[in-house]
Amino acid sequence: MGCVLEVTDLRMDYDSAGGTVRALNGVSLSVQEGEFVAIMGASGSGKSTLLHLIAGLDRSTSGSVVIEGRDLAQLGDKDRTLFRRRRLGVIFQSYNLLPTLSASENVLLPAMLEGRNGRDIEGRARDLLGLVDLTHRMSHRPQALSGGEQQRVAIARALMNDPVLLLADEPTGNLDTHHGEAIWRLLSELVRREGRTVLAVTHEPKGAAHADRVVILRDGEIIGKIEPKGDGDASAVAARYAQLVG
């Protein structure tokens, strides 16, 4: 297995009325191919900022994010957008589905933006919706789908261009416990059965327990890690997390 992601000494500062705020302070981590890593921390710990920098949605103050050997800091805005669309799959808390498109059309969108069309990509969209158990909902628009179904469509869409890294930002934040657990199981299955590489941000021990490794952030710094190895033991993750954050 090779290294998919290498983050080195990442810092992110924001200007505010009260002065400069440091959201990330020298974060370094790596993710290997076929690994499921969770980033866990309280609100304001910097975890979403870190994920946005890894996704190339923002530029860091200093440090580097290297994916497949490419340093995102060396790419211009257009090239970062193209790289994200072609090599990364991003899953947001709020689904971000286009309301005027069907589930199938939402899944097709990343390929269509690349100028691909025809039966091949239509078949891939159908296969991906089958992977998330939504073949029977292909023609439905988002408003006709439950929150859990919308998030599964978003996961299928994120897989459309066969990304090297799947990024999930609080993917179950808008879901109830039952549907949230189903999404975490699905992400875990993508790693175990499909060989996908997943990096997910969460504040939920139940979600983090599905990961191979959990990186704990507090005040913009990594303060420790937990290695549940995907065993799903949320109570053990919660207990260790409480010890680390004090």
Buried (B, 14 or more C-beta within 10 A) or exposed (E): EEBBBBBBEBBBBEEEEEEEEBBBBBBEBEBBBBBBBBBBBBEEBBBBBBBBBBBBBBBBBEBBBBBBEBEBBEBEEEEBEBBBBBBBBBBBBEBEBEEEBBBBBBBBBBBEEBEBEEEEBBEBBBEBBEBBEBBEBBEBBBEEBEBBBBBBBBBBBBBBBEBBBBBBBBBBBBBEEEBBBBBBEBBBBBBBEEEBBBBBBBBBBBBBBBBBBBBBBBBBBBBBBBEBEBEBBBEBBBEBBEEBBE
